[in-house]
Amino acid sequence: TLEEARAIDAETLRDKASAFRNAGIHRWGLCVDGTFLPDQPNQMLCDNRRLQIPVMIGNTDDEFTDVFPAKTYEEFEAQVNARLGDAAAEFLALCGKGRLDEAQVMANAKVNGSAFGARLFSMRAADAGLPVYFYSFGPEMPGGANAGAFHSSELWFMFETLAKCWRPFTGKHYDLARQMCNYWTNFAKTG
C-alpha cells in the first residue's frame, strides 16, 4: 500500500537500490504514462520532441566510465559476456582483445555514455537549426586520490558554492567558478 511504501526508511531504500545495482539490475527509472511523460526523455530529446528553446547540455570528463567495474580481467570479460551476449566478442575485439594486453583492453572498454549522449543530442539539435550549447567539464579536483571530474562535480562551480565543499580548492578553482556561474546566469537570462 501507499502507507507501507511511505513507512520504509531511507537507509533500507538505499541498501535495496545498491543491491540491485551490484547485481547488474537497472537502477531507478522513469514511468512513461503517455500523458505527463509521453515517451522516454532521451528518445524525445534525440527526436527533437521538446520545447524549441535554447539548450545547454554537457558532461564531466570522468562520469559513468565504469560500465564494467571489474577488478580482474577474468571478472571484466565475464561482465561483458553477461551484459552483451552475442555482441560480446565484437565489443572485446573493438577494445583490442588479441592485439593489446589485458589492462589496455579494460581501459579501452571505458565508455562515457553521458558524454556520447550529450554530443548526440547536441548534433541532432544543431542539425535541426536549434540553438544548443555544449560543455565538457574536466578540471582536476583537489582532495582524494585521483578524484577526476566525477558526475556532478561541476555543480559547485556552476552555483559558485566551492566554499561549502570540503575539498581544498585554490584560487584557480574560484576563478573558474566565478566565470562559470556568470556564463550560466547569462544563459538563463538571455538564452
C-alpha positions, 0 to 999 in steps of 0.5 A: 500500500501507499502507507507501507511504501511511505513507512520504509526508511531511507537507509533500507531504500538505499541498501535495496537500490545498491543491491540491485545495482551490484547485481547488474539490475537497472537502477531507478527509472522513469514511468512513461504514462503517455500523458505527463511523460509521453515517451522516454526523455532521451528518445524525445530529446534525440527526436527533437520532441521538446520545447524549441528553446535554447539548450545547454547540455554537457558532461564531466570528463570522468562520469559513468566510465565504469560500465564494467567495474571489474577488478580482474580481467577474468571478472571484466570479460565475464561482465561483458559476456553477461551484459552483451551476449552475442555482441560480446566478442565484437565489443572485446575485439573493438577494445583490442582483445588479441592485439593489446594486453589485458589492462589496455583492453579494460581501459579501452572498454571505458565508455562515457555514455553521458558524454556520447549522449550529450554530443548526440543530442547536441548534433541532432539539435544543431542539425535541426537549426536549434540553438544548443550549447555544449560543455565538457567539464574536466578540471582536476579536483583537489582532495582524494586520490585521483578524484577526476571530474566525477558526475556532478562535480561541476555543480559547485562551480556552476552555483559558485558554492566551492566554499561549502565543499570540503575539498581544498580548492585554490584560487584557480578553482574560484576563478573558474567558478566565478566565470562559470556561474556568470556564463550560466546566469547569462544563459538563463537570462538571455538564452 
